[in-house]
Amino acid sequence: METAAVLDIGLQALLVAAKVGAPALLTALAVGFAVSLVQSITQIQEVTLSFVPKAIAVGIALVVCGHWMISEIVEFTLGLFALIPSLTGAG
């Protein structure tokens, strides 16, 4: 297996991981920012006030984007399986 092929597969894996993780991470970021803004305005410093809305919002984001996330991962995996013969030199 050539170094370029390994680097290309690694880059594709990182891009797929970033695309798949983005909905949950961006949702947690937005909700966390909103909750921290409300906490700083009202001066309420409660830990659960920060954690529970983020957990609920990320759960909703996973339900909404879950099908797309799984299809992206399956598409990447099928592409890797299709590359196996050419990477091993059998094809």
MARGU-665809 format. One record per residue (C-alpha): residue in one letter; chain; z, y, x. Coordinates in steps of 0.2 Angstrom, whole numbers, plus 5000, padded with zeros to 4 digits. Example, Ala and Ser with C-alpha at 12.3 -4.5 7.8 and 13.67 -1.06 7.14 Angstrom:
% residues 2
   rest   kette     c3     c2     c1
      a       A   5039   4978   5062
      s       A   5036   4995   5068
% end
This chain:
% residues 91
   rest   kette     c3     c2     c1
      m       A   5000   5000   5000
      e       A   4995   5017   5007
      t       A   5007   5031   5009
      a       A   4997   5043   4998
      a       A   4998   5030   4984
      v       A   5017   5029   4985
      l       A   5018   5048   4986
      d       A   5007   5050   4971
      i       A   5017   5037   4961
      g       A   5033   5046   4966
      l       A   5026   5063   4961
      q       A   5020   5056   4944
      a       A   5037   5048   4941
      l       A   5046   5064   4945
      l       A   5035   5074   4933
      v       A   5037   5061   4919
      a       A   5056   5062   4922
      a       A   5056   5081   4921
      k       A   5045   5081   4905
      v       A   5056   5068   4896
      g       A   5072   5076   4901
      a       A   5067   5094   4897
      p       A   5071   5094   4878
      a       A   5089   5088   4880
      l       A   5092   5099   4895
      l       A   5084   5115   4887
      t       A   5094   5112   4871
      a       A   5110   5110   4880
      l       A   5106   5125   4890
      a       A   5102   5136   4875
      v       A   5117   5130   4864
      g       A   5129   5132   4879
      f       A   5123   5149   4882
      a       A   5125   5154   4864
      v       A   5142   5146   4863
      s       A   5148   5154   4879
      l       A   5142   5171   4872
      v       A   5152   5169   4856
      q       A   5167   5163   4866
      s       A   5166   5179   4877
      i       A   5164   5190   4862
      t       A   5179   5183   4853
      q       A   5189   5178   4868
      i       A   5192   5161   4861
      q       A   5193   5149   4876
      e       A   5193   5132   4868
      v       A   5185   5117   4878
      t       A   5179   5107   4862
      l       A   5171   5123   4855
      s       A   5159   5121   4870
      f       A   5157   5103   4870
      v       A   5155   5097   4852
      p       A   5140   5109   4847
      k       A   5131   5104   4863
      a       A   5133   5086   4860
      i       A   5127   5088   4842
      a       A   5112   5098   4847
      v       A   5107   5086   4861
      g       A   5108   5072   4848
      i       A   5097   5081   4836
      a       A   5085   5085   4850
      l       A   5084   5067   4855
      v       A   5081   5062   4837
      v       A   5067   5074   4835
      c       A   5059   5071   4852
      g       A   5063   5053   4854
      h       A   5047   5046   4849
      w       A   5037   5057   4861
      m       A   5049   5053   4875
      i       A   5047   5035   4873
      s       A   5028   5036   4871
      e       A   5027   5046   4888
      i       A   5038   5033   4897
      v       A   5027   5019   4890
      e       A   5011   5027   4894
      f       A   5017   5030   4912
      t       A   5023   5012   4913
      l       A   5007   5005   4907
      g       A   4998   5016   4920
      l       A   5008   5008   4933
      f       A   5005   4991   4927
      a       A   4986   4995   4927
      l       A   4988   5000   4946
      i       A   4996   4984   4952
      p       A   4979   4975   4956
      s       A   4972   4990   4966
      l       A   4989   4993   4975
      t       A   4991   4975   4981
      g       A   4973   4974   4987
      a       A   4969   4960   4974
      g       A   4957   4971   4964
% end
